[in-house]
Structure formats: C-alpha cells, structure tokens
C-alpha cells in the first residue's frame, strides 16, 4: 500500500504559519524598514513550498 501524499498546499500552509508566528513576536519584523534574517528565511521556505506544489507565490 502506497503512503498517502498530503493535500497540495498543506506543507505551504505550515510554512506560512511558521512565518506568521515568527513575525507576530519579532520586533524587527513588526518595524517597517528593518530587516529580519529569520523572517526572510521563513518566507523563502514558504515560497519554495508553494513552488514545489505548483502554486504561485504571493
């Protein structure tokens, strides 16, 4: 019996949640004009998950 594949976008939703959860508590993410390496890395991971599942990144 083959392992079930998760529904398209499930991984992307998890990655999105991780990025949002980080940004909600990160002073740099909440401050316009500042950069946050962790926040950017989480968004890049989210975008990659979207690409892997054939969805356009925002």
Secondary structure, DSSP 8 states (H G I E B T S, - for coil): -------TTHHHHHHHHHHHHHHHH-HHHHSTT---HHHHHHHHHHHHHHHHTT----
